[in-house]
Amino acid sequence: MESTAVLGAFEASVAALVSQVRRGTGNTVSAGPDPLREQADACLDGLARVARTEAQLAGLKVLLAAGFEQATQAMAPPAASPQEHTAQEMAVVAEVACVLTVSERAASALLAESQALTSSLPRTLAALQDGSISWQHAQVMVDETTGLDAAGAAALESHFLAPDLLNVDPEKPGSVWSCPAGELVPSRFRAKARTWRERHHAETIEIRHTRSILDRRVEYAPDRDGMAWLSAYLPADTAAGIWDRTTTAARDLQGPDERRTLTQLRADTMATWLLEGTTTDARQHGHNYRHRHHDSHHRSYGRRHYYLRRGAITQSPGPHHRPGVRPHGPHR
């Protein structure tokens, strides 16, 4: 195909550019008065151009991924059952994952994002292809338009990506926001896009929350050096309550002889709650989980008593509760 030859020429040009940059890096021979400053400026200019090229290549990857999926679906015979349809989708994901050397989860996310960009977010795809926004910005746009109808997605795109419009900052009513989306860091852009989405969504927050609460889950991900991540997707009030209760218990464990940081105390407190249903006294047990008292169901620390009751972390009203005996009834 002609596109294959173009890609081959592009790879050759990139290799030649890399070779030239390597020769130029460290070479301070220059006729200018400040050769090091000239080299630094040239490197920054090169980084800016590379970032723009990366965005354009991401747009190309979107087209290739969507094109592969469409061609594969066109070639595949009609599925005789839902199981066969799922098998066909898994085969497409596996092919993309193998070519890109990524996990099937990452390949599935890429295919879903490519489908959204090519079918319902034309302005986002165009901005990505001309390099005015990065791939991270495009992912934010895909995430924040999920669940919106076609009109809502188009309105969000128009607000942030229309080149001929002055957009009003959603956080400052009446003020004019002239900073292009691509010049915001992705996290800041996500905050602005989410604020606009929440204020202009056609459905009420109650309806959306009722639907989203069905996706609550707990995930486990191993990490290096014998560590792992444990994360939970919960309703906001539940997550905030757990965070506040964990922080309160961790602060109660702080003292002049406590070496652990508040962050470490939070982690230790939550781990002991979930494994034993109690907190661990830092003055008795330190940070070593292997020396827990497994015969204790309740312990007091400072002014508060914590225990696990019916799957929820609850707190007794005061310090006079006898250890080993649970209070009667829930305490808020």
PAZA-726673 format. One line per 5 residues: number of its first residue (from 1); their letters; for each residue x, y, z of N, C-alpha, C. Coordinates in steps of 0.001 Angstrom, whole numbers, plus 500000, padded with zeros to 6 digits. Example, Ala and Ser with C-alpha at 12.3 -4.5 7.8 and 13.67 -1.06 7.14 Angstrom:
REM residues 2
1	AS	513190/494310/507800/512300/495500/507800/513200/496700/507800 | 512850/497750/507080/513670/498940/507140/512900/500030/507870
END
This chain:
REM residues 332
1	MESTA	500835/498803/500000/500000/500000/500000/500872/501250/500000 | 500328/502322/499478/501073/503577/499430/501351/504099/500827 | 500415/503896/501749/500617/504376/503114/501800/503680/503779 | 502037/502411/503428/503179/501694/503995/504494/502331/503564 | 504584/502719/502299/505793/503379/501809/506002/504727/502491
6	VLGAF	504912/505447/502724/505024/506744/503394/505518/506557/504822 | 504987/505542/505502/505427/505280/506865/506895/504866/506904 | 507308/504087/505911/508718/503713/505848/509622/504912/505666 | 509232/505838/504797/510016/507056/504607/510040/507895/505874 | 508932/507918/506586/508885/508671/507837/509843/508073/508864
11	EASVA	509860/506740/508970/510777/506088/509909/512228/506423/509570 | 512558/506441/508275/513921/506774/507861/514271/508209/508220 | 513323/509114/508031/513593/510520/508365/513765/510706/509862 | 512984/509973/510660/513141/510059/512109/514508/509542/512530 | 514941/508422/511932/516263/507883/512259/517365/508874/511909
16	ALVSQ	517233/509538/510748/518234/510538/510369/518229/511720/511327 | 517040/512129/511776/516944/513245/512712/517568/512883/514055 | 517321/511657/514532/517916/511211/515792/519439/511231/515701 | 519949/510750/514586/521403/510740/514404/521973/512156/514421 | 521278/513075/513782/521752/514456/513750/521712/515091/515135
21	VRRGT	520657/514818/515896/520552/515377/517245/521653/514830/518134 | 521936/513530/518009/523009/512949/518812/524355/513595/518506 | 524598/513897/517261/525859/514550/516913/525909/515975/517436 | 524744/516641/517458/524716/518025/517895/524750/518185/519398 | 524218/517180/520158/524205/517277/521607/525623/517193/522157
26	GNTVS	525980/518160/522949/527325/518199/523509/528308/518958/522651 | 527922/519315/521449/528802/520091/520575/528527/521566/520805 | 529394/522220/521536/529177/523631/521894/529911/524591/520969 | 530442/524074/519867/531139/524939/518924/530101/525795/518203 | 530155/527097/518407/529182/528001/517808/529806/529370/517668
31	AGPDP	529341/530086/516660/529846/531437/516444/529153/532447/517332 | 528080/532048/518028/527344/532976/518867/528069/533268/520171 | 527612/534314/520898/528270/534682/522167/528004/533699/523295 | 526904/532908/523212/526548/531974/524294/526147/530632/523685 | 527117/529786/523358/526796/528526/522682/525949/527575/523523
36	LREQA	526155/527557/524840/525363/526664/525682/523889/527088/525691 | 523636/528399/525753/522256/528884/525700/521619/528557/524364 | 522378/528673/523301/521856/528316/521983/521504/526832/521915 | 522353/525995/522497/522058/524557/522495/520817/524250/523331 | 520707/524914/524500/519532/524695/525347/518256/525126/524634
41	DACLD	518296/526282/523980/517117/526756/523246/516767/525816/522097 | 517792/525303/521424/517532/524374/520324/516896/523086/520830 | 517333/522615/521997/516746/521402/522561/515287/521630/522952 | 514990/522787/523542/513603/523081/523908/512719/523185/522666 | 513221/523852/521635/512456/523936/520389/512222/522538/519816
46	GLARV	513249/521696/519902/513088/520333/519414/512053/519556/520207 | 512039/519735/521534/511039/519063/522361/509628/519500/521985 | 509442/520792/521728/508126/521292/521340/507674/520679/520015 | 508611/520576/519067/508260/519981/517779/507976/518483/517911 | 508737/517811/518773/508503/516386/518983/507144/516160/519636
51	ARTEA	506779/517010/520602/505473/516875/521247/504345/517035/520227 | 504497/517976/519328/503485/518177/518288/503431/516969/517350 | 504613/516432/517015/504655/515258/516140/504055/514035/516832 | 504306/513890/518136/503718/512773/518874/502197/512827/518847 | 501648/514038/518985/500200/514184/518916/499672/513793/517538
56	QLAGL	500380/514221/516499/499956/513857/515146/500057/512351/514915 | 501102/511733/515462/501222/510278/515336/500125/509570/516119 | 499737/510141/517261/498623/509560/518007/497335/509616/517191 | 497134/510740/516482/495973/510812/515590/496034/509771/514494 | 497230/509510/513981/497387/508468/512965/497099/507093/513541
61	KVLLA	497562/506861/514769/497287/505572/515417/495793/505356/515601 | 495075/506423/515937/493615/506333/516088/492978/505887/514771 | 493389/506509/513673/492825/506144/512368/493148/504695/512014 | 494375/504268/512283/494768/502902/511948/494017/501887/512803 | 493871/502174/514093/493154/501240/514973/491689/501147/514587
66	AGFEQ	491061/502295/514340/489650/502270/513925/489490/501610/512571 | 490419/501867/511649/490339/501236/510338/490491/499732/510409 | 491396/499257/511257/491552/497806/511412/490285/497176/511971 | 489704/497813/512966/488495/497260/513564/487350/497218/512553 | 487192/498287/511786/486122/498321/510790/486337/497264/509711
71	ATQAM	487569/497120/509236/487846/496126/508197/487630/494717/508710 | 488051/494464/509940/487873/493126/510517/486402/492794/510690 | 485633/493762/511164/484199/493530/511321/483524/493285/509980 | 483986/493981/508944/483396/493783/507617/483729/492399/507060 | 484909/491880/507365/485310/490571/506859/484688/489423/507638
76	APPAA	484375/489657/508899/483883/488567/509743/482457/488193/509363 | 482119/486914/509384/480739/486493/509116/479829/486912/510261 | 478541/486998/510029/477619/487359/511111/477730/486375/512270 | 477764/486895/513464/477886/486048/514647/476593/485274/514873 | 476746/483978/515123/475577/483131/515331/475055/483196/516751
81	SPQEH	475853/483723/517670/475456/483785/519073/476212/484921/519752 | 475744/485345/520918/476483/486375/521650/477898/485929/522006 | 478066/484648/522269/479398/484142/522597/480343/484274/521403 | 479839/484010/520223/480675/484139/519031/481012/485605/518768 | 480067/486492/519011/480341/487923/518844/481435/488379/519806
86	TAQEM	481358/487903/521045/482393/488244/522021/483748/487700/521599 | 483759/486479/521049/485015/485890/520587/485616/486709/519445 | 484792/487224/518552/485298/488054/517468/485907/489347/518001 | 485245/489962/518971/485787/491181/519567/487104/490903/520278 | 487183/489788/520980/488419/489437/521683/489556/489192/520695
91	AVVAE	489231/488627/519534/490267/488392/518521/490831/489709/517997 | 489971/490696/517783/490428/492011/517327/491341/492650/518370 | 490922/492585/519625/491725/493165/520703/493075/492461/520801 | 493070/491145/520671/494315/490394/520777/495281/490752/519650 | 494759/490944/518450/495619/491322/517319/496297/492668/517576
96	VACVL	495529/493643/518014/496087/494974/518278/497089/494910/519423 | 496756/494168/520474/497667/494041/521609/498987/493404/521188 | 498935/492422/520311/500149/491746/519855/501016/492690/519020 | 500396/493450/518135/501164/494360/517276/501824/495470/518083 | 501105/496023/519060/501627/497144/519841/502416/496691/521071
101	TVSER	502410/495392/521343/503091/494836/522516/502578/495495/523790 | 501272/495495/523935/500632/496024/525133/499656/494974/525640 | 499114/495217/526812/498132/494297/527361/496824/494388/526584 | 496025/493359/526686/494724/493385/526011/493814/494460/526596 | 493985/494748/527861/493191/495828/528457/493534/497165/527819
106	AASAL	494841/497421/527623/495260/498672/526985/494813/498718/525530 | 494894/497580/524838/494453/497541/523442/492951/497781/523342 | 492193/497202/524255/490742/497415/524247/490406/498883/524497 | 491148/499522/525409/490911/500952/525661/491238/501781/524429 | 492332/501448/523741/492696/502182/522532/491623/502045/521460
111	LAESQ	491103/500851/521269/490059/500647/520260/488793/501427/520615 | 488430/501420/521895/487237/502159/522308/487430/503665/522109 | 488603/504173/522480/488879/505600/522293/488942/505962/520818 | 489511/505085/520008/489579/505353/518572/488188/505388/517956 | 487327/504476/518401/485961/504459/517891/485229/505746/518255
116	ALTSS	485414/506204/519493/484744/507433/519924/485257/508642/519144 | 486561/508723/518949/487136/509879/518265/486723/509928/516793 | 486700/508783/516138/486377/508773/514712/484880/508873/514431 | 484054/508512/515400/482611/508484/515142/481863/509673/515719 | 482293/510183/516872/481484/511206/517536/482258/512432/517990
121	LPRTL	483576/512457/517827/484365/513612/518281/485264/514114/517159 | 484685/514653/516096/485503/515060/514947/486448/516215/515252 | 486006/517181/516056/486881/518312/516368/488069/517875/517212 | 487842/516956/518123/488948/516452/518942/489954/515721/518076 | 489471/514895/517162/490377/514164/516283/491150/515122/515377
126	AALQD	490484/516147/514869/491158/517118/514011/492235/517879/514788 | 491927/518258/516026/492919/518967/516844/494104/518064/517170 | 493841/516779/517369/494921/515835/517629/495790/515647/516393 | 495169/515578/515254/495916/515353/514021/496777/516543/513624 | 496342/517762/513964/497196/518912/513638/498152/519273/514771
131	GSISW	498118/518493/515861/499088/518667/516933/498769/519758/517921 | 497570/520329/517881/497242/521416/518803/496855/520905/520189 | 496489/519634/520305/496264/519003/521610/497037/517698/521642 | 497331/517216/522828/498078/515975/522978/497120/514789/523066 | 497700/513596/523067/496889/512387/523212/496198/512367/524571
136	QHAQV	496871/512889/525610/496243/512938/526932/495019/513850/526921 | 495093/514968/526211/493927/515849/526100/492788/515147/525367 | 493114/514408/524327/492084/513678/523590/491432/512625/524478 | 492210/511952/525304/491640/510967/526220/490711/511629/527229 | 491080/512808/527704/490201/513541/528613/488871/513846/527932
141	MVDET	488930/514278/526687/487706/514593/525965/486835/513355/525780 | 487455/512218/525495/486696/510971/525369/486046/510611/526699 | 486797/510715/527780/486259/510365/529096/485093/511263/529477 | 485246/512569/529272/484235/513512/529738/483000/513559/528839 | 483083/513035/527627/481895/512971/526773/481210/511614/526862
146	TGLDA	481789/510679/527602/481141/509379/527788/479823/509572/528534 | 478770/509034/528005/477454/509185/528609/476667/510370/528094 | 477306/511246/527329/476585/512372/526741/475971/511965/525412 | 474857/512594/525057/474301/512356/523737/475115/513125/522699 | 474764/512974/521432/475545/513602/520358/475569/515118/520503
151	AGAAA	474441/515708/520873/474391/517162/521031/475262/517626/522189 | 475242/516886/523304/476058/517257/524453/477540/517144/524163 | 477941/516064/523463/479353/515905/523108/479809/517011/522164 | 478957/517359/521192/479308/518424/520256/479415/519765/520973 | 478547/520001/521947/478602/521261/522692/479873/521358/523519
156	LESHF	480282/520251/524145/481512/520274/524932/482724/520508/524035 | 482743/519835/522883/483825/520062/521922/483850/521513/521455 | 482687/522049/521138/482617/523418/520645/483105/524404/521686 | 482811/524133/522958/483203/525058/524019/484715/525130/524181 | 485403/524000/524058/486829/523969/524349/487720/523954/523108
161	LAPDL	487191/523538/521951/488051/523337/520795/487698/524188/519592 | 486573/524879/519628/486215/525704/518477/487224/526838/518322 | 487896/526947/517182/488947/527968/517034/488425/529376/516887 | 487157/529543/516536/486644/530879/516250/485738/531401/517361 | 485799/530768/518560/484922/531182/519647/485750/531597/520849
166	LNVDP	485275/532618/521556/485846/532959/522850/485042/532206/523888 | 485698/531395/524672/485017/530530/525620/485028/531135/527015 | 483927/530994/527696/483811/531504/529056/484322/530461/530030 | 485184/530906/530935/485724/529999/531941/484587/529550/532850 | 484321/528218/532969/483218/527766/533817/483428/528075/535285
171	EKPGS	484669/528305/535710/484920/528580/537115/484808/530072/537439 | 484788/530910/536427/484686/532347/536651/483606/532918/535730 | 482354/532876/536167/481262/533373/535322/481494/534812/534908 | 481329/535035/533606/481479/536370/533080/482860/536690/532561 | 483844/535837/532895/485199/536093/532418/485428/535338/531122
176	VWSCP	486365/535838/530324/486673/535238/529035/487918/534368/529181 | 487803/533139/528744/488917/532211/528811/489526/532103/527425 | 490767/532586/527283/491407/532596/525977/492532/531582/525855 | 492801/530814/526899/493877/529830/526855/493411/528600/526091 | 494084/528234/525010/493678/527048/524256/493770/525793/525114
181	AGELV	492927/524827/524804/492903/523592/525592/494251/522893/525573 | 494933/522917/524437/496202/522234/524324/497316/522848/525139 | 497139/524073/525621/498162/524726/526428/497934/524521/527918 | 496855/523852/528280/496621/523474/529665/497202/522086/529911 | 497734/521855/531111/498157/520493/531431/496901/519611/531458
186	PSRFR	497018/518336/531110/495817/517490/531011/494970/517465/532275 | 495592/517465/533446/494800/517418/534677/493960/518675/534842 | 494518/519828/534474/493759/521075/534560/492643/521101/533522 | 492956/520604/532347/491932/520541/531309/490796/519610/531722 | 491136/518498/532359/490095/517577/532823/489185/518255/533839
191	AKART	489768/519021/534749/488955/519706/535755/487990/520692/535104 | 488474/521442/534129/487606/522405/533441/486517/521695/532634 | 486909/520632/531917/485929/519902/531118/484881/519243/532004 | 485309/518695/533123/484344/518049/534025/483401/519064/534635 | 483922/520240/535005/483053/521280/535556/482000/521695/534537
196	WRERH	482431/521903/533304/481471/522289/532266/480452/521175/532041 | 480906/519931/532016/480003/518795/531807/478954/518705/532908 | 479377/518869/534160/478437/518766/535269/477392/519872/535207 | 477789/521051/534760/476857/522178/534749/475907/522152/533565 | 476257/521420/532519/475431/521436/531311/474857/520062/530955
201	HAETI	475017/519092/531839/474511/517751/531542/472988/517766/531518 | 472429/517026/530563/470968/517010/530423/470297/516253/531561 | 470988/515280/532166/470427/514498/533255/470850/515079/534597 | 470024/514856/535612/470352/515325/536948/471450/514446/537557 | 472125/514959/538564/473180/514215/539219/472617/512981/539912
206	EIRHT	471371/513041/540378/470776/511879/541041/470634/510710/540078 | 470170/510982/538868/470002/509916/537888/471355/509320/537501 | 472328/510187/537269/473654/509686/536881/474323/508919/538012 | 474133/509380/539235/474731/508680/540369/474116/507301/540554 | 472812/507212/540385/472145/505911/540505/472676/504926/539474
211	RSILD	472973/505403/538282/473521/504528/537245/474991/504184/537509 | 475758/505170/537934/477189/504949/538123/477500/504098/539342 | 476621/504095/540319/476901/503340/541536/476948/501836/541264 | 476372/501412/540165/476418/499995/539806/477828/499561/539406 | 478715/500511/539120/480078/500183/538703/481058/500124/539871
216	RRVEY	480572/500220/541103/481489/500189/542245/482245/498853/542280 | 483504/498933/542689/484346/497735/542669/485618/497991/543461 | 486347/496902/543718/487659/496948/544348/488639/496264/543409 | 489798/496874/543207/490787/496328/542283/492122/496146/542992 | 492841/495115/542577/494150/494783/543143/495168/494743/542017
221	APDRD	496311/495423/542211/497345/495469/541178/498709/495276/541830 | 499396/494162/541550/500736/493961/542109/501700/495026/541608 | 502653/495373/542452/503679/496348/542099/505048/495751/542411 | 506098/496499/542140/507446/495992/542335/507835/496006/543816 | 508927/495322/544128/509526/495277/545462/508563/494711/546508
226	GMAWL	507739/493759/546103/506844/493127/547054/505700/493998/547521 | 505344/495019/546772/504252/495916/547119/503090/495713/546155 | 501963/496327/546455/500781/496214/545598/499871/497397/545865 | 498982/497662/544905/497982/498717/545024/496613/498075/545241 | 495859/498607/546191/494482/498191/546439/493613/499433/546329
231	SAYLP	492748/499475/545329/491932/500667/545096/490466/500286/545067 | 489631/501236/545434/488185/501019/545480/487477/502150/544758 | 486491/501802/543936/485648/502780/543248/484310/502785/543971 | 484044/503860/544716/482910/503923/545624/482138/505213/545426 | 480908/505278/545943/480215/506571/545963/481059/507612/546698
236	ADTAA	480985/508841/546253/481865/509879/546770/481705/510063/548274 | 480474/510015/548794/480295/510227/550225/480891/509079/551030 | 480788/507858/550508/481380/506711/551198/482901/506813/551210 | 483482/507125/550051/484938/507245/549973/485440/508368/550861 | 484734/509503/550870/485150/510621/551715/485051/510254/553193
241	GIWDR	484023/509504/553557/483879/509085/554946/484996/508156/555381 | 485365/507209/554504/486466/506298/554823/487770/507069/554965 | 488012/508004/554051/489238/508792/554108/489292/509619/555396 | 488189/510244/555757/488157/511060/556966/488347/510208/558212 | 487685/509054/558267/487819/508180/559430/489233/507628/559533
246	TTTAA	489833/507278/558403/491205/506775/558418/492180/507853/558858 | 491988/509068/558365/492866/510167/558753/492741/510469/560234 | 491512/510449/560752/491310/510721/562176/492010/509678/563036 | 491856/508408/562666/492517/507349/563432/494032/507457/563327 | 494540/507808/562149/495981/507936/561972/496530/509091/562801
251	RDLQG	495797/510184/562876/496261/511327/563683/496274/510973/565169 | 495341/510155/565611/495316/509745/567004/496540/508909/567371 | 497146/508262/566389/498319/507439/566647/499615/508243/566646 | 499552/509497/566221/500756/510318/566184/501184/510703/567601 | 502472/510875/567766/503012/511254/569063/504494/511549/568954
256	PDERR	505082/511986/570053/506517/512335/570006/507423/511148/569700 | 506967/509931/570029/507786/508746/569780/507402/508014/568500 | 506459/508556/567760/506002/507905/566525/506854/508372/565351 | 507491/507405/564683/508371/507741/563566/507656/507717/562220 | 506548/507035/562157/505853/506929/560867/505179/508245/560497
261	TLTQL	505119/508495/559204/504435/509687/558706/502933/509466/558737 | 502179/510553/558557/500721/510429/558535/500279/509536/557381 | 500947/509636/556234/500612/508774/555095/500811/507311/555438 | 501915/506990/556101/502167/505602/556490/501170/505132/557542 | 500812/506007/558462/499836/505644/559485/498467/505358/558872
266	RADTM	498087/506145/557866/496818/505863/557179/496838/504453/556584 | 497927/504129/555884/498019/502817/555248/497998/501701/556285 | 498743/501865/557376/498787/500835/558416/497434/500665/559082 | 496765/501783/559344/495458/501729/559991/494434/501031/559117 | 494390/501390/557858/493415/500757/556968/493705/499270/556784
271	ATWLL	494971/498907/556645/495312/497490/556474/494892/496683/557683 | 495111/497200/558875/494740/496466/560079/493235/496409/560250 | 492546/497498/559905/491081/497463/559940/490539/496341/559062 | 491024/496269/557843/490470/495312/556893/490864/493878/557234 | 492043/493682/557798/492506/492324/558094/492047/491823/559457
276	EGTTT	491950/492720/560450/491618/492299/561799/490341/492914/562334 | 489905/493988/561746/488742/494676/562280/489089/495643/563390 | 490383/495884/563640/490802/496823/564674/491958/497649/564146 | 492314/498692/564889/493533/499425/564582/494676/498865/565402 | 495888/499149/564991/497074/498682/565701/497702/499836/566455
281	DARQH	497957/499637/567728/498575/500677/568544/500020/500848/568118 | 500361/502026/567636/501713/502266/567154/502728/502146/568274 | 502328/502480/569492/503279/502427/570603/503563/501006/571032 | 502729/500041/570616/502939/498651/571001/503466/497807/569854 | 502991/498092/568646/503279/497202/567522/504138/497824/566434
286	GHNYR	504285/499163/566392/505085/499793/565359/504534/499518/563987 | 505432/499233/563046/505032/499042/561659/505054/497588/561233 | 505338/496656/562136/505475/495252/561759/504139/494548/561875 | 503520/494219/560755/502213/493579/560760/502285/492128/561226 | 503470/491555/561244/503565/490137/561571/503429/489877/563058
291	HRHHD	503367/490938/563881/503247/490775/565325/501913/491332/565815 | 500860/491072/565067/499538/491520/565492/499007/490609/566599 | 498061/491125/567386/497371/490315/568378/496079/489814/567749 | 496073/488578/567301/494913/488062/566578/493744/487748/567509 | 493973/487707/568809/492869/487370/569719/492093/488600/570153
296	SHHRS	492474/489793/569678/491789/491010/570082/490834/491450/568992 | 489609/491767/569382/488596/492231/568420/488343/493719/568542 | 488919/494348/569561/488668/495771/569739/489770/496351/570605 | 490313/497481/570225/491321/498164/571017/491051/499667/570985 | 491463/500355/572027/491241/501802/572102/492548/502527/571920
301	YGRRH	492482/503689/571271/493651/504517/571027/493265/505960/571258 | 493827/506549/572322/493502/507935/572608/492063/508059/573057 | 491315/508923/572390/489946/509221/572808/488917/508387/572073 | 489323/507645/571025/488337/506974/570196/488588/505482/570179 | 487520/504721/569929/487596/503269/569809/487050/502896/568435
306	YYLRR	487800/502070/567694/487406/501713/566340/487224/500212/566247 | 486218/499799/565503/486014/498382/565263/485264/498217/563954 | 485321/497012/563399/484661/496717/562136/483345/496029/562434 | 482255/496630/562017/480937/496093/562331/480089/496046/561071 | 479717/494830/560675/478873/494633/559497/479478/495267/558253
311	GAITQ	480785/495112/558120/481455/495581/556914/481750/497065/556874 | 481452/497805/557968/481705/499242/557971/482562/499597/559168 | 483426/500566/559013/484262/501028/560106/483447/501995/560938 | 483271/501672/562203/482473/502534/563072/483289/502909/564282 | 482756/503831/565058/483514/504434/566153/482648/504469/567396
316	SPGPH	483224/504069/568527/482488/504122/569780/482512/505536/570330 | 481604/505867/571270/481474/507261/571677/482559/507777/572596 | 483294/506943/573298/484251/507496/574242/485264/506497/574714 | 486184/506912/575606/487293/506074/576019/486965/505094/577130 | 485719/505093/577670/485406/504262/578820/484841/502910/578432
321	HRPGV	484821/502627/577138/484333/501324/576699/485348/500243/577057 | 484875/499108/577586/485783/498052/577994/486351/497320/576792 | 487682/497118/576713/488292/496416/575581/487740/495004/575489 | 487531/494596/574242/487058/493247/573992/485565/493124/573958 | 484825/494178/574296/483360/494137/574292/482868/495170/573294
326	RPHGP	482079/494764/572338/481567/495696/571324/480413/496505/571900 | 480340/497774/571570/479185/498579/571993/477920/498051/571324 | 476798/498306/571970/475515/497869/571434/474987/498926/570493 | 474691/498508/569267/474142/499431/568284/475208/500229/567604 | 474896/500725/566413/475878/501506/565657/476092/502866/566263
331	HR	477314/503364/566146/477649/504706/566632/478157/505525/565474 | 477636/506680/565282/478004/507560/564159/479044/508561/564622
END
